[in-house]
Amino acid sequence: MSIEQLEVQKEELLDKIEALEEKCDTLDICLQDDGCKKCENYTEIESLSAKVEEVEGKIEALLGEDDEDEDED
């Protein structure tokens, strides 16, 4: 997968997270002290955040490979 494709994937994940966060602001469960622990949206946000970190790691790995290739030239 190219860096550009990974960047697009990352942006899509961040957009989903943003939409879920906006939705969370309107839910009654989110007003409770421990609401996040019970909220399905929050669980989804955590899952998507983990995927973002994974994609960022892939991007960094590819950028590192590009830097090594340039150093060899």
MIVEXTI-354026 format. One record per atom (N, C-alpha, C): x, y, z; atom name; residue in one letter. Coordinates in Angstrom, 1 decimal. Each point is the difference from the previous one (the first is absolute). Last residue first. Layout:
<pts>
<pt><x>X</x><y>Y</y><z>Z</z><at>CA</at><aa>A</aa></pt>
...
</pts>
This chain:
<pts>
<pt><x>21.5</x><y>6.3</y><z>-2.5</z><at>N</at><aa>D</aa></pt>
<pt><x>0.2</x><y>0.6</y><z>-1.3</z><at>CA</at><aa>D</aa></pt>
<pt><x>1.2</x><y>1.0</y><z>0.0</z><at>C</at><aa>D</aa></pt>
<pt><x>-1.8</x><y>-2.2</y><z>4.0</z><at>N</at><aa>E</aa></pt>
<pt><x>0.8</x><y>-0.9</y><z>-0.8</z><at>CA</at><aa>E</aa></pt>
<pt><x>0.4</x><y>0.6</y><z>-1.4</z><at>C</at><aa>E</aa></pt>
<pt><x>-3.0</x><y>2.2</y><z>3.0</z><at>N</at><aa>D</aa></pt>
<pt><x>1.4</x><y>0.0</y><z>0.6</z><at>CA</at><aa>D</aa></pt>
<pt><x>0.9</x><y>-0.9</y><z>-0.9</z><at>C</at><aa>D</aa></pt>
<pt><x>-4.6</x><y>0.1</y><z>-1.0</z><at>N</at><aa>E</aa></pt>
<pt><x>0.7</x><y>1.3</y><z>-0.4</z><at>CA</at><aa>E</aa></pt>
<pt><x>1.4</x><y>0.0</y><z>0.5</z><at>C</at><aa>E</aa></pt>
<pt><x>-2.7</x><y>-3.6</y><z>1.4</z><at>N</at><aa>D</aa></pt>
<pt><x>0.3</x><y>-0.1</y><z>-1.5</z><at>CA</at><aa>D</aa></pt>
<pt><x>0.7</x><y>1.3</y><z>-0.5</z><at>C</at><aa>D</aa></pt>
<pt><x>-1.4</x><y>-0.1</y><z>4.5</z><at>N</at><aa>E</aa></pt>
<pt><x>1.1</x><y>-1.0</y><z>-0.2</z><at>CA</at><aa>E</aa></pt>
<pt><x>0.3</x><y>-0.1</y><z>-1.5</z><at>C</at><aa>E</aa></pt>
<pt><x>-3.8</x><y>2.5</y><z>1.2</z><at>N</at><aa>D</aa></pt>
<pt><x>1.2</x><y>0.7</y><z>0.4</z><at>CA</at><aa>D</aa></pt>
<pt><x>1.3</x><y>-0.8</y><z>-0.2</z><at>C</at><aa>D</aa></pt>
<pt><x>-4.2</x><y>-2.0</y><z>-0.9</z><at>N</at><aa>D</aa></pt>
<pt><x>0.3</x><y>1.0</y><z>-1.0</z><at>CA</at><aa>D</aa></pt>
<pt><x>1.3</x><y>0.8</y><z>0.4</z><at>C</at><aa>D</aa></pt>
<pt><x>-1.7</x><y>-3.0</y><z>3.1</z><at>N</at><aa>E</aa></pt>
<pt><x>0.5</x><y>-0.8</y><z>-1.1</z><at>CA</at><aa>E</aa></pt>
<pt><x>0.4</x><y>1.0</y><z>-1.1</z><at>C</at><aa>E</aa></pt>
<pt><x>-2.2</x><y>1.8</y><z>3.6</z><at>N</at><aa>G</aa></pt>
<pt><x>1.3</x><y>-0.5</y><z>0.4</z><at>CA</at><aa>G</aa></pt>
<pt><x>0.7</x><y>-0.7</y><z>-1.1</z><at>C</at><aa>G</aa></pt>
<pt><x>-4.5</x><y>1.2</y><z>-0.5</z><at>N</at><aa>L</aa></pt>
<pt><x>0.9</x><y>1.2</y><z>-0.1</z><at>CA</at><aa>L</aa></pt>
<pt><x>1.4</x><y>-0.4</y><z>0.4</z><at>C</at><aa>L</aa></pt>
<pt><x>-3.2</x><y>-3.3</y><z>0.5</z><at>N</at><aa>L</aa></pt>
<pt><x>0.3</x><y>0.2</y><z>-1.4</z><at>CA</at><aa>L</aa></pt>
<pt><x>0.8</x><y>1.3</y><z>-0.2</z><at>C</at><aa>L</aa></pt>
<pt><x>-1.3</x><y>-1.1</y><z>4.3</z><at>N</at><aa>A</aa></pt>
<pt><x>0.9</x><y>-1.1</y><z>-0.5</z><at>CA</at><aa>A</aa></pt>
<pt><x>0.3</x><y>0.3</y><z>-1.4</z><at>C</at><aa>A</aa></pt>
<pt><x>-3.1</x><y>2.8</y><z>2.0</z><at>N</at><aa>E</aa></pt>
<pt><x>1.4</x><y>0.3</y><z>0.5</z><at>CA</at><aa>E</aa></pt>
<pt><x>1.0</x><y>-1.0</y><z>-0.5</z><at>C</at><aa>E</aa></pt>
<pt><x>-4.6</x><y>-0.7</y><z>-1.0</z><at>N</at><aa>I</aa></pt>
<pt><x>0.5</x><y>1.1</y><z>-0.7</z><at>CA</at><aa>I</aa></pt>
<pt><x>1.5</x><y>0.3</y><z>0.4</z><at>C</at><aa>I</aa></pt>
<pt><x>-2.3</x><y>-3.3</y><z>2.4</z><at>N</at><aa>K</aa></pt>
<pt><x>0.4</x><y>-0.5</y><z>-1.4</z><at>CA</at><aa>K</aa></pt>
<pt><x>0.5</x><y>1.2</y><z>-0.8</z><at>C</at><aa>K</aa></pt>
<pt><x>-1.5</x><y>1.0</y><z>4.3</z><at>N</at><aa>G</aa></pt>
<pt><x>1.2</x><y>-0.8</y><z>0.1</z><at>CA</at><aa>G</aa></pt>
<pt><x>0.4</x><y>-0.5</y><z>-1.4</z><at>C</at><aa>G</aa></pt>
<pt><x>-4.1</x><y>2.3</y><z>0.3</z><at>N</at><aa>E</aa></pt>
<pt><x>1.1</x><y>0.9</y><z>0.2</z><at>CA</at><aa>E</aa></pt>
<pt><x>1.4</x><y>-0.8</y><z>0.1</z><at>C</at><aa>E</aa></pt>
<pt><x>-3.9</x><y>-2.5</y><z>-0.1</z><at>N</at><aa>V</aa></pt>
<pt><x>0.2</x><y>0.6</y><z>-1.3</z><at>CA</at><aa>V</aa></pt>
<pt><x>1.2</x><y>0.9</y><z>0.1</z><at>C</at><aa>V</aa></pt>
<pt><x>-1.5</x><y>-1.8</y><z>4.0</z><at>N</at><aa>E</aa></pt>
<pt><x>0.6</x><y>-1.0</y><z>-0.8</z><at>CA</at><aa>E</aa></pt>
<pt><x>0.4</x><y>0.5</y><z>-1.4</z><at>C</at><aa>E</aa></pt>
<pt><x>-2.3</x><y>2.8</y><z>3.0</z><at>N</at><aa>E</aa></pt>
<pt><x>1.3</x><y>-0.2</y><z>0.4</z><at>CA</at><aa>E</aa></pt>
<pt><x>0.7</x><y>-1.0</y><z>-0.8</z><at>C</at><aa>E</aa></pt>
<pt><x>-4.5</x><y>0.6</y><z>-0.8</z><at>N</at><aa>V</aa></pt>
<pt><x>0.7</x><y>1.2</y><z>-0.4</z><at>CA</at><aa>V</aa></pt>
<pt><x>1.5</x><y>-0.2</y><z>0.3</z><at>C</at><aa>V</aa></pt>
<pt><x>-2.9</x><y>-3.2</y><z>1.6</z><at>N</at><aa>K</aa></pt>
<pt><x>0.2</x><y>-0.2</y><z>-1.4</z><at>CA</at><aa>K</aa></pt>
<pt><x>0.8</x><y>1.2</y><z>-0.6</z><at>C</at><aa>K</aa></pt>
<pt><x>-1.5</x><y>0.3</y><z>4.5</z><at>N</at><aa>A</aa></pt>
<pt><x>1.1</x><y>-1.1</y><z>-0.1</z><at>CA</at><aa>A</aa></pt>
<pt><x>0.4</x><y>-0.2</y><z>-1.5</z><at>C</at><aa>A</aa></pt>
<pt><x>-3.6</x><y>2.8</y><z>0.9</z><at>N</at><aa>S</aa></pt>
<pt><x>1.2</x><y>0.7</y><z>0.3</z><at>CA</at><aa>S</aa></pt>
<pt><x>1.2</x><y>-1.0</y><z>0.0</z><at>C</at><aa>S</aa></pt>
<pt><x>-4.4</x><y>-1.7</y><z>-0.7</z><at>N</at><aa>L</aa></pt>
<pt><x>0.5</x><y>0.8</y><z>-1.2</z><at>CA</at><aa>L</aa></pt>
<pt><x>1.3</x><y>0.7</y><z>0.3</z><at>C</at><aa>L</aa></pt>
<pt><x>-2.0</x><y>-2.3</y><z>3.6</z><at>N</at><aa>S</aa></pt>
<pt><x>0.4</x><y>-0.9</y><z>-1.1</z><at>CA</at><aa>S</aa></pt>
<pt><x>0.5</x><y>0.7</y><z>-1.2</z><at>C</at><aa>S</aa></pt>
<pt><x>-1.9</x><y>2.5</y><z>3.5</z><at>N</at><aa>E</aa></pt>
<pt><x>1.3</x><y>-0.6</y><z>0.4</z><at>CA</at><aa>E</aa></pt>
<pt><x>0.6</x><y>-0.9</y><z>-1.0</z><at>C</at><aa>E</aa></pt>
<pt><x>-4.3</x><y>1.8</y><z>-0.8</z><at>N</at><aa>I</aa></pt>
<pt><x>1.0</x><y>1.1</y><z>-0.1</z><at>CA</at><aa>I</aa></pt>
<pt><x>1.4</x><y>-0.6</y><z>0.4</z><at>C</at><aa>I</aa></pt>
<pt><x>-3.7</x><y>-2.8</y><z>0.6</z><at>N</at><aa>E</aa></pt>
<pt><x>0.3</x><y>0.2</y><z>-1.4</z><at>CA</at><aa>E</aa></pt>
<pt><x>1.1</x><y>1.0</y><z>-0.2</z><at>C</at><aa>E</aa></pt>
<pt><x>-1.7</x><y>-0.4</y><z>4.3</z><at>N</at><aa>T</aa></pt>
<pt><x>0.7</x><y>-1.2</y><z>-0.3</z><at>CA</at><aa>T</aa></pt>
<pt><x>0.5</x><y>0.0</y><z>-1.5</z><at>C</at><aa>T</aa></pt>
<pt><x>-2.9</x><y>3.4</y><z>1.4</z><at>N</at><aa>Y</aa></pt>
<pt><x>1.4</x><y>0.2</y><z>0.6</z><at>CA</at><aa>Y</aa></pt>
<pt><x>0.8</x><y>-1.2</y><z>-0.3</z><at>C</at><aa>Y</aa></pt>
<pt><x>-4.5</x><y>-0.3</y><z>-1.2</z><at>N</at><aa>N</aa></pt>
<pt><x>0.7</x><y>1.0</y><z>-0.9</z><at>CA</at><aa>N</aa></pt>
<pt><x>1.5</x><y>0.2</y><z>0.5</z><at>C</at><aa>N</aa></pt>
<pt><x>-3.0</x><y>-2.6</y><z>2.6</z><at>N</at><aa>E</aa></pt>
<pt><x>0.4</x><y>-0.7</y><z>-1.2</z><at>CA</at><aa>E</aa></pt>
<pt><x>0.8</x><y>0.9</y><z>-0.9</z><at>C</at><aa>E</aa></pt>
<pt><x>-0.6</x><y>0.6</y><z>5.4</z><at>N</at><aa>C</aa></pt>
<pt><x>-0.4</x><y>0.5</y><z>-1.3</z><at>CA</at><aa>C</aa></pt>
<pt><x>0.6</x><y>-0.8</y><z>-1.1</z><at>C</at><aa>C</aa></pt>
<pt><x>0.8</x><y>-0.3</y><z>4.9</z><at>N</at><aa>K</aa></pt>
<pt><x>-1.2</x><y>-0.7</y><z>-0.4</z><at>CA</at><aa>K</aa></pt>
<pt><x>-0.4</x><y>0.3</y><z>-1.5</z><at>C</at><aa>K</aa></pt>
<pt><x>3.7</x><y>2.1</y><z>2.3</z><at>N</at><aa>K</aa></pt>
<pt><x>0.2</x><y>-1.4</y><z>0.1</z><at>CA</at><aa>K</aa></pt>
<pt><x>-1.1</x><y>-0.9</y><z>-0.5</z><at>C</at><aa>K</aa></pt>
<pt><x>-0.3</x><y>4.8</y><z>0.2</z><at>N</at><aa>C</aa></pt>
<pt><x>0.8</x><y>-0.5</y><z>-1.1</z><at>CA</at><aa>C</aa></pt>
<pt><x>0.3</x><y>-1.5</y><z>0.1</z><at>C</at><aa>C</aa></pt>
<pt><x>-2.5</x><y>2.3</y><z>3.4</z><at>N</at><aa>G</aa></pt>
<pt><x>-0.7</x><y>-0.2</y><z>-1.3</z><at>CA</at><aa>G</aa></pt>
<pt><x>0.8</x><y>-0.6</y><z>-1.1</z><at>C</at><aa>G</aa></pt>
<pt><x>0.4</x><y>1.4</y><z>5.0</z><at>N</at><aa>D</aa></pt>
<pt><x>0.7</x><y>-1.2</y><z>-0.6</z><at>CA</at><aa>D</aa></pt>
<pt><x>-0.6</x><y>-0.3</y><z>-1.4</z><at>C</at><aa>D</aa></pt>
<pt><x>-1.6</x><y>3.8</y><z>2.3</z><at>N</at><aa>D</aa></pt>
<pt><x>1.4</x><y>0.0</y><z>0.4</z><at>CA</at><aa>D</aa></pt>
<pt><x>0.7</x><y>-1.1</y><z>-0.7</z><at>C</at><aa>D</aa></pt>
<pt><x>-4.3</x><y>2.1</y><z>-2.5</z><at>N</at><aa>Q</aa></pt>
<pt><x>0.3</x><y>-0.8</y><z>1.3</z><at>CA</at><aa>Q</aa></pt>
<pt><x>1.5</x><y>0.0</y><z>0.2</z><at>C</at><aa>Q</aa></pt>
<pt><x>-1.9</x><y>1.7</y><z>-4.0</z><at>N</at><aa>L</aa></pt>
<pt><x>0.0</x><y>1.0</y><z>1.1</z><at>CA</at><aa>L</aa></pt>
<pt><x>0.2</x><y>-0.6</y><z>1.4</z><at>C</at><aa>L</aa></pt>
<pt><x>-0.3</x><y>-2.5</y><z>-4.2</z><at>N</at><aa>C</aa></pt>
<pt><x>1.2</x><y>0.7</y><z>0.1</z><at>CA</at><aa>C</aa></pt>
<pt><x>0.1</x><y>1.1</y><z>1.1</z><at>C</at><aa>C</aa></pt>
<pt><x>-4.0</x><y>-2.5</y><z>-1.1</z><at>N</at><aa>I</aa></pt>
<pt><x>1.0</x><y>-0.9</y><z>0.7</z><at>CA</at><aa>I</aa></pt>
<pt><x>1.3</x><y>0.7</y><z>0.2</z><at>C</at><aa>I</aa></pt>
<pt><x>-3.5</x><y>2.1</y><z>-2.6</z><at>N</at><aa>D</aa></pt>
<pt><x>-0.2</x><y>0.0</y><z>1.4</z><at>CA</at><aa>D</aa></pt>
<pt><x>1.0</x><y>-0.8</y><z>0.8</z><at>C</at><aa>D</aa></pt>
<pt><x>1.1</x><y>2.2</y><z>-4.9</z><at>N</at><aa>L</aa></pt>
<pt><x>-0.6</x><y>-1.2</y><z>0.6</z><at>CA</at><aa>L</aa></pt>
<pt><x>-0.1</x><y>0.2</y><z>1.5</z><at>C</at><aa>L</aa></pt>
<pt><x>2.1</x><y>3.0</y><z>-3.4</z><at>N</at><aa>T</aa></pt>
<pt><x>-1.5</x><y>0.2</y><z>0.1</z><at>CA</at><aa>T</aa></pt>
<pt><x>-0.6</x><y>-1.2</y><z>0.8</z><at>C</at><aa>T</aa></pt>
<pt><x>4.7</x><y>0.4</y><z>-1.0</z><at>N</at><aa>D</aa></pt>
<pt><x>-0.3</x><y>1.2</y><z>0.7</z><at>CA</at><aa>D</aa></pt>
<pt><x>-1.5</x><y>0.2</y><z>0.2</z><at>C</at><aa>D</aa></pt>
<pt><x>1.8</x><y>-3.6</y><z>-2.6</z><at>N</at><aa>C</aa></pt>
<pt><x>0.1</x><y>-0.2</y><z>1.4</z><at>CA</at><aa>C</aa></pt>
<pt><x>-0.4</x><y>1.2</y><z>0.8</z><at>C</at><aa>C</aa></pt>
<pt><x>0.3</x><y>0.2</y><z>-4.7</z><at>N</at><aa>K</aa></pt>
<pt><x>-1.2</x><y>-0.7</y><z>0.4</z><at>CA</at><aa>K</aa></pt>
<pt><x>0.0</x><y>-0.2</y><z>1.6</z><at>C</at><aa>K</aa></pt>
<pt><x>3.8</x><y>1.9</y><z>-2.0</z><at>N</at><aa>E</aa></pt>
<pt><x>-1.1</x><y>0.9</y><z>-0.1</z><at>CA</at><aa>E</aa></pt>
<pt><x>-1.3</x><y>-0.6</y><z>0.5</z><at>C</at><aa>E</aa></pt>
<pt><x>3.7</x><y>-2.8</y><z>-0.4</z><at>N</at><aa>E</aa></pt>
<pt><x>0.2</x><y>0.9</y><z>1.1</z><at>CA</at><aa>E</aa></pt>
<pt><x>-1.1</x><y>1.1</y><z>0.0</z><at>C</at><aa>E</aa></pt>
<pt><x>0.2</x><y>-3.0</y><z>-3.6</z><at>N</at><aa>L</aa></pt>
<pt><x>-0.5</x><y>-0.7</y><z>1.2</z><at>CA</at><aa>L</aa></pt>
<pt><x>0.2</x><y>0.9</y><z>1.2</z><at>C</at><aa>L</aa></pt>
<pt><x>1.6</x><y>1.6</y><z>-4.1</z><at>N</at><aa>A</aa></pt>
<pt><x>-1.5</x><y>-0.1</y><z>0.0</z><at>CA</at><aa>A</aa></pt>
<pt><x>-0.5</x><y>-0.7</y><z>1.2</z><at>C</at><aa>A</aa></pt>
<pt><x>4.6</x><y>0.3</y><z>-0.5</z><at>N</at><aa>E</aa></pt>
<pt><x>-0.5</x><y>1.4</y><z>0.2</z><at>CA</at><aa>E</aa></pt>
<pt><x>-1.6</x><y>-0.1</y><z>0.1</z><at>C</at><aa>E</aa></pt>
<pt><x>2.4</x><y>-3.9</y><z>-1.2</z><at>N</at><aa>I</aa></pt>
<pt><x>0.2</x><y>0.3</y><z>1.4</z><at>CA</at><aa>I</aa></pt>
<pt><x>-0.7</x><y>1.4</y><z>0.3</z><at>C</at><aa>I</aa></pt>
<pt><x>0.2</x><y>-1.3</y><z>-4.4</z><at>N</at><aa>K</aa></pt>
<pt><x>-1.0</x><y>-0.8</y><z>0.7</z><at>CA</at><aa>K</aa></pt>
<pt><x>0.1</x><y>0.3</y><z>1.5</z><at>C</at><aa>K</aa></pt>
<pt><x>3.1</x><y>2.1</y><z>-2.7</z><at>N</at><aa>D</aa></pt>
<pt><x>-1.3</x><y>0.5</y><z>-0.3</z><at>CA</at><aa>D</aa></pt>
<pt><x>-1.1</x><y>-0.8</y><z>0.8</z><at>C</at><aa>D</aa></pt>
<pt><x>4.5</x><y>-1.6</y><z>0.0</z><at>N</at><aa>L</aa></pt>
<pt><x>-0.2</x><y>1.2</y><z>0.9</z><at>CA</at><aa>L</aa></pt>
<pt><x>-1.3</x><y>0.7</y><z>-0.2</z><at>C</at><aa>L</aa></pt>
<pt><x>1.0</x><y>-3.7</y><z>-2.8</z><at>N</at><aa>L</aa></pt>
<pt><x>-0.1</x><y>-0.4</y><z>1.4</z><at>CA</at><aa>L</aa></pt>
<pt><x>-0.2</x><y>1.2</y><z>0.9</z><at>C</at><aa>L</aa></pt>
<pt><x>1.0</x><y>0.9</y><z>-4.4</z><at>N</at><aa>E</aa></pt>
<pt><x>-1.4</x><y>-0.6</y><z>0.1</z><at>CA</at><aa>E</aa></pt>
<pt><x>-0.3</x><y>-0.4</y><z>1.4</z><at>C</at><aa>E</aa></pt>
<pt><x>4.4</x><y>1.5</y><z>-1.0</z><at>N</at><aa>E</aa></pt>
<pt><x>-1.0</x><y>1.1</y><z>0.0</z><at>CA</at><aa>E</aa></pt>
<pt><x>-1.4</x><y>-0.5</y><z>0.1</z><at>C</at><aa>E</aa></pt>
<pt><x>3.4</x><y>-3.2</y><z>-0.5</z><at>N</at><aa>K</aa></pt>
<pt><x>0.1</x><y>0.7</y><z>1.3</z><at>CA</at><aa>K</aa></pt>
<pt><x>-1.0</x><y>1.1</y><z>0.1</z><at>C</at><aa>K</aa></pt>
<pt><x>0.4</x><y>-2.2</y><z>-4.1</z><at>N</at><aa>Q</aa></pt>
<pt><x>-0.6</x><y>-0.9</y><z>1.0</z><at>CA</at><aa>Q</aa></pt>
<pt><x>0.0</x><y>0.7</y><z>1.4</z><at>C</at><aa>Q</aa></pt>
<pt><x>2.3</x><y>2.2</y><z>-3.4</z><at>N</at><aa>V</aa></pt>
<pt><x>-1.4</x><y>0.1</y><z>-0.2</z><at>CA</at><aa>V</aa></pt>
<pt><x>-0.8</x><y>-0.9</y><z>1.0</z><at>C</at><aa>V</aa></pt>
<pt><x>4.7</x><y>-0.2</y><z>0.0</z><at>N</at><aa>E</aa></pt>
<pt><x>-0.5</x><y>1.3</y><z>0.5</z><at>CA</at><aa>E</aa></pt>
<pt><x>-1.5</x><y>0.2</y><z>-0.2</z><at>C</at><aa>E</aa></pt>
<pt><x>2.1</x><y>-3.9</y><z>-1.7</z><at>N</at><aa>L</aa></pt>
<pt><x>-0.1</x><y>0.0</y><z>1.4</z><at>CA</at><aa>L</aa></pt>
<pt><x>-0.5</x><y>1.3</y><z>0.6</z><at>C</at><aa>L</aa></pt>
<pt><x>0.8</x><y>-0.2</y><z>-4.6</z><at>N</at><aa>Q</aa></pt>
<pt><x>-1.2</x><y>-0.8</y><z>0.4</z><at>CA</at><aa>Q</aa></pt>
<pt><x>-0.2</x><y>-0.1</y><z>1.5</z><at>C</at><aa>Q</aa></pt>
<pt><x>3.9</x><y>2.1</y><z>-1.7</z><at>N</at><aa>E</aa></pt>
<pt><x>-1.2</x><y>0.8</y><z>-0.3</z><at>CA</at><aa>E</aa></pt>
<pt><x>-1.3</x><y>-0.7</y><z>0.4</z><at>C</at><aa>E</aa></pt>
<pt><x>4.2</x><y>-2.2</y><z>0.4</z><at>N</at><aa>I</aa></pt>
<pt><x>-0.2</x><y>1.0</y><z>1.0</z><at>CA</at><aa>I</aa></pt>
<pt><x>-1.3</x><y>0.8</y><z>-0.2</z><at>C</at><aa>I</aa></pt>
<pt><x>0.0</x><y>-4.9</y><z>-2.1</z><at>N</at><aa>S</aa></pt>
<pt><x>0.8</x><y>1.2</y><z>-0.1</z><at>CA</at><aa>S</aa></pt>
<pt><x>-0.2</x><y>1.0</y><z>1.2</z><at>C</at><aa>S</aa></pt>
<pt><x>-0.2</x><y>-5.6</y><z>-0.3</z><at>N</at><aa>M</aa></pt>
<pt><x>-0.9</x><y>1.2</y><z>0.0</z><at>CA</at><aa>M</aa></pt>
<pt><x>0.9</x><y>1.2</y><z>0.0</z><at>C</at><aa>M</aa></pt>
</pts>
